[in-house]
Amino acid sequence: MKHFAILGYPLGHTLSPQLHRLLAKEMGEEIDYQIQQIPPEQLDGQLDALFSLDGFNITIPYKVRIMDSLDVVDRTAQNHGAVNVVGHLADGRKCGYNTDCIGFVRTMQAHGVTIGGRACVLGAGGVGRMFATECALRGCEVTMAVRSGSMEKAQPVREHILSVAPQAKVQIVDIESLNEGKCAFDLMINATPVGMFPKMDASPVQLAALQEVQTLFDCIYNPKVTKLMQFGEEAGCKVVGGLEMLVWQAAAAQEIWFGRQFTDEQVNRVTEQLQNTL
């Protein structure tokens, strides 16, 4: 039996143990997967134990800090400046990866959505930076929409994107301006927590902002259908929720750990099983 964990602080309720056991079962594997809720001041003393595992996931606040303790950082993590998966290379070296971006791309592929054209990312936090960077790397013209008070804070995100995709076109706008309904996007991505359980009546933008949007992707997975997604359906967008991305990024982690690939059918089964627990 192989041993894995999720590292973070605080972790609270996490679906990771259940999700990874379901995925492993699809591979015919039985795994041990533990929660490692380690306070920042104790992390250094726990690193040897973590690296003795067959692999582990990382979440806030360690996605950047862990990079200093790795031997190798995969291109995915270099592009996004953050690691969410650690595994061991064949020679035993510790390698960090970012499978959030893989989960995003494979979710779009599963729905027949091409990441191209004009992309709008709502929010410029950690996951927003990942979405915006990945879209820019794939040739999109990127608009980052944030609250007026956060526009200055979004500038370093734009600078990061241009550091890895120098030819990219990236602009920052006030998210409220989208409600004027004057912008058309091939893809709009919600990278904010607005609309997440339990505050499910909220939406980061209004219906008017979605009238000229081809595909809407909301990375929130609880509830299954957010207020924003309801607006998207009313506006005639192709609408995709966030649970598949959660499953795909975990599947990508296990592909690294086990060296085998998941099929769309396997991921769909796990997504359905996980949905029934929410």
Number of C-alpha atoms within 10 A of each C-alpha: 8 13 15 25 21 22 25 21 16 14 15 9 6 10 12 18 16 13 20 23 17 23 24 17 13 16 16 9 13 16 17 14 20 14 17 19 15 16 13 13 7 9 17 12 10 11 12 10 8 19 17 12 17 16 25 25 24 22 17 14 15 17 21 16 14 19 21 9 13 16 13 17 20 13 12 18 24 15 20 24 18 26 26 25 28 29 24 20 14 7 6 9 12 17 20 31 27 28 25 27 24 20 22 22 20 19 24 18 13 11 11 9 17 13 21 17 15 20 27 29 26 26 26 26 15 16 19 21 23 25 28 29 27 24 26 27 20 15 18 22 20 28 21 27 27 24 17 13 9 15 17 12 12 21 15 12 22 22 13 16 26 17 13 16 18 12 12 20 16 20 14 21 18 16 19 15 16 19 17 11 15 12 16 17 21 20 25 26 20 27 24 21 15 20 22 20 15 9 13 15 12 16 20 21 20 18 20 16 24 28 20 17 22 18 24 26 23 26 23 24 18 17 18 16 18 24 21 25 25 15 21 27 17 12 17 16 22 16 19 24 20 20 20 25 27 21 24 27 23 24 26 24 26 22 14 19 19 16 9 11 13 15 9 13 9 15 20 15 14 22 20 12 13 17 15 8 8 10
